[in-house]
Amino acid sequence: MTDADLREELVRAARAVKQRGLSHGTTGNVSVRAGDSIIITPTACDLATVRPEELAAVSLDGEPLTDAVPSKEAYLHAAVFRNRPEASAIVHTHSLHATAVACLAELDVQDALPALTAYYAMKVEALPVIDYCAPGDRRLADLAGSAARRHATVLLRNHGPVIASPSVATAVDVAEEIEQTAKLFLLLQGRPSAPLDDVERRRLFEATTARERKTR
């Protein structure tokens, strides 16, 4: 894809994030890998209205390459891309229910959400929790980058989910699946639930991953 194509694709994804209710105000950020650099939404932008020419570019170290000011999470995006070479896109949202889960005191930090549905199991292998750091803090980037070596999805404590994917459209879909499962999880609080067992979850995820690889 050309730089212009990547920018158009990123803008479509950014608008989808907003249209699906995964971002409010000027929260959330989206990026795509562009060779040895990253195209990313600018700081304090409304994902519903951002234009291709307003997007920023940063190096794989997170350093700005254009006059446009990148999202404060540019270093986080860069760290994830460096540690997850198969990823071509990253979506970070502050979606309501996923962020609510990230604020719970009692949380399984190895995997924040159970596989309540087959559709979640198909898209999310695990959702480990990253310790709280202020938005934009380099320590947060380091923690997310380290986790990205093993996981495509993480949940930032008191903040929201980060999804790395081979395509930006898939990353948006996974972000939406995490949000819907977080909503189910909160609705079921205090009630017995019956999530999928580990064997079925693994089977569904591996089957889906194998199908997706064949279509790339």
C-alpha positions as CSV (number, residue, x, y, z in Angstrom):
1,M,0.0,0.0,0.0
2,T,1.1,3.6,-0.6
3,D,1.3,6.1,2.2
4,A,-1.9,7.7,0.9
5,D,-3.7,4.3,1.0
6,L,-2.5,3.6,4.5
7,R,-3.8,7.0,5.7
8,E,-7.2,6.4,4.1
9,E,-7.4,3.0,5.7
10,L,-6.4,4.4,9.1
11,V,-9.0,7.1,8.8
12,R,-11.7,4.6,8.0
13,A,-10.7,2.6,11.1
14,A,-10.7,5.6,13.3
15,R,-14.2,6.5,12.2
16,A,-15.3,2.9,12.8
17,V,-14.0,3.1,16.4
18,K,-16.1,6.2,17.0
19,Q,-19.2,4.9,15.2
20,R,-19.2,1.7,17.2
21,G,-19.1,3.6,20.5
22,L,-15.6,2.6,21.4
23,S,-14.3,6.1,21.9
24,H,-15.7,9.3,23.4
25,G,-14.5,12.9,23.0
26,T,-10.9,12.9,21.8
27,T,-9.9,9.6,23.5
28,G,-8.5,6.6,21.8
29,N,-5.8,6.2,19.1
30,V,-5.1,4.1,16.0
31,S,-1.9,3.4,14.1
32,V,-0.7,1.4,11.1
33,R,2.8,0.2,10.3
34,A,4.3,1.9,7.2
35,G,7.6,0.2,6.5
36,D,10.1,1.5,9.0
37,S,7.7,4.1,10.4
38,I,4.3,4.3,11.9
39,I,1.3,6.4,10.9
40,I,-0.8,7.4,13.9
41,T,-3.7,9.6,14.9
42,P,-2.7,13.0,16.2
43,T,-3.0,14.1,19.8
44,A,-6.4,15.4,21.0
45,C,-8.2,14.5,17.8
46,D,-11.8,13.4,17.3
47,L,-11.6,10.0,15.6
48,A,-14.9,10.6,13.8
49,T,-13.6,13.7,11.9
50,V,-9.8,13.2,11.6
51,R,-8.5,13.6,8.0
52,P,-5.7,11.8,6.2
53,E,-3.5,14.9,6.0
54,E,-3.9,15.4,9.8
55,L,-2.3,12.1,10.7
56,A,1.1,12.1,12.3
57,A,4.1,9.8,11.5
58,V,6.7,8.5,14.0
59,S,9.7,6.3,13.9
60,L,9.7,2.8,15.4
61,D,11.2,4.4,18.4
62,G,8.2,6.7,18.7
63,E,10.0,9.9,17.7
64,P,8.0,12.3,15.5
65,L,8.8,12.4,11.8
66,T,6.3,15.1,10.8
67,D,5.0,18.4,12.0
68,A,1.7,16.9,13.1
69,V,1.9,16.1,16.9
70,P,1.3,12.4,17.4
71,S,-0.9,10.8,20.1
72,K,0.7,10.8,23.5
73,E,0.6,7.0,23.3
74,A,3.0,7.0,20.3
75,Y,5.7,5.4,22.3
76,L,3.4,2.7,23.4
77,H,2.4,2.0,19.8
78,A,6.0,1.9,18.8
79,A,7.0,-0.5,21.6
80,V,4.2,-2.9,20.6
81,F,5.2,-2.8,16.9
82,R,8.9,-3.4,17.8
83,N,8.0,-6.4,19.9
84,R,5.3,-7.8,17.7
85,P,6.6,-7.9,14.1
86,E,3.5,-9.7,12.7
87,A,1.3,-6.7,13.8
88,S,0.4,-4.2,11.1
89,A,-2.0,-2.1,13.1
90,I,-2.9,-1.1,16.7
91,V,-6.1,0.2,18.2
92,H,-6.3,1.6,21.7
93,T,-9.7,2.6,23.1
94,H,-11.2,3.9,26.3
95,S,-14.5,2.0,25.7
96,L,-16.8,2.2,28.7
97,H,-17.2,-1.4,29.9
98,A,-13.7,-2.5,29.1
99,T,-12.4,0.5,31.0
100,A,-14.7,-0.3,33.9
101,V,-13.3,-3.8,34.1
102,A,-9.8,-2.2,34.1
103,C,-10.8,-0.4,37.2
104,L,-12.0,-3.4,39.2
105,A,-10.0,-4.1,42.4
106,E,-10.3,-7.9,42.1
107,L,-9.2,-8.8,38.6
108,D,-7.3,-11.7,37.1
109,V,-4.2,-9.9,35.9
110,Q,-3.2,-12.9,33.8
111,D,-6.5,-12.8,31.9
112,A,-9.0,-10.1,32.7
113,L,-12.1,-11.5,31.0
114,P,-13.4,-15.1,30.8
115,A,-14.4,-16.5,27.4
116,L,-18.2,-16.0,27.9
117,T,-18.9,-16.6,24.2
118,A,-17.4,-18.5,21.3
119,Y,-17.0,-15.2,19.4
120,Y,-14.7,-13.8,22.1
121,A,-12.7,-17.0,22.2
122,M,-12.2,-16.8,18.4
123,K,-10.7,-13.3,18.6
124,V,-8.9,-13.1,22.0
125,E,-6.4,-15.6,23.2
126,A,-5.9,-13.8,26.6
127,L,-6.2,-10.3,28.0
128,P,-3.5,-9.7,30.6
129,V,-3.5,-6.6,32.7
130,I,-0.7,-4.0,32.5
131,D,0.0,-2.1,35.8
132,Y,-1.2,1.5,35.9
133,C,1.1,4.2,34.6
134,A,0.0,7.7,33.5
135,P,-1.0,8.0,29.8
136,G,2.1,8.7,27.7
137,D,4.5,7.5,30.4
138,R,7.5,5.7,28.9
139,R,7.1,3.0,31.6
140,L,3.7,2.2,30.2
141,A,5.2,1.8,26.7
142,D,7.9,-0.5,28.1
143,L,5.3,-2.7,29.9
144,A,3.0,-2.9,26.9
145,G,5.9,-3.7,24.6
146,S,7.1,-6.5,26.9
147,A,3.6,-8.0,27.0
148,A,3.3,-7.7,23.2
149,R,5.9,-10.4,22.8
150,R,3.4,-12.9,24.0
151,H,0.0,-11.3,23.6
152,A,-1.9,-9.4,20.9
153,T,-4.3,-7.9,23.3
154,V,-3.7,-6.3,26.7
155,L,-5.8,-4.2,29.2
156,L,-4.2,-1.1,30.7
157,R,-5.1,-0.8,34.3
158,N,-7.5,2.2,34.9
159,H,-7.2,3.0,31.2
160,G,-8.4,0.6,28.5
161,P,-7.6,-2.1,26.0
162,V,-4.8,-2.2,23.4
163,I,-5.1,-4.5,20.4
164,A,-2.4,-5.4,17.9
165,S,-3.4,-7.1,14.7
166,P,-2.3,-8.0,11.1
167,S,-5.0,-5.6,9.9
168,V,-6.5,-2.4,11.2
169,A,-10.1,-3.6,10.4
170,T,-9.5,-6.8,12.4
171,A,-8.1,-4.7,15.3
172,V,-11.3,-2.7,15.4
173,D,-13.4,-5.8,15.4
174,V,-11.4,-7.3,18.3
175,A,-11.7,-4.0,20.2
176,E,-15.5,-4.2,19.8
177,E,-15.6,-7.9,20.9
178,I,-13.6,-7.0,24.0
179,E,-16.0,-4.2,24.8
180,Q,-19.1,-6.5,24.4
181,T,-17.6,-9.2,26.5
182,A,-16.7,-6.7,29.2
183,K,-20.3,-5.6,29.2
184,L,-21.5,-9.2,29.6
185,F,-18.9,-9.8,32.4
186,L,-20.2,-6.8,34.3
187,L,-23.8,-7.7,33.8
188,L,-23.1,-11.2,35.3
189,Q,-21.3,-9.9,38.3
190,G,-22.7,-11.6,41.4
191,R,-24.3,-14.4,39.4
192,P,-23.0,-17.8,38.5
193,S,-21.7,-17.9,35.0
194,A,-20.5,-20.7,32.7
195,P,-17.6,-19.5,30.5
196,L,-16.1,-21.8,27.9
197,D,-13.5,-24.2,29.2
198,D,-9.8,-23.7,28.4
199,V,-9.7,-26.5,25.9
200,E,-12.7,-25.2,23.8
201,R,-11.3,-21.6,24.0
202,R,-7.9,-22.8,22.7
203,R,-9.6,-24.8,19.9
204,L,-11.7,-22.0,18.7
205,F,-8.8,-19.4,18.8
206,E,-6.4,-21.7,16.9
207,A,-9.0,-22.6,14.3
208,T,-9.8,-19.0,13.7
209,T,-6.2,-18.0,13.5
210,A,-5.4,-20.8,11.0
211,R,-8.3,-19.6,8.7
212,E,-7.2,-16.0,8.9
213,R,-3.6,-17.0,7.9
214,K,-4.9,-18.7,4.8
215,T,-6.7,-15.6,3.6
216,R,-3.8,-13.1,4.0
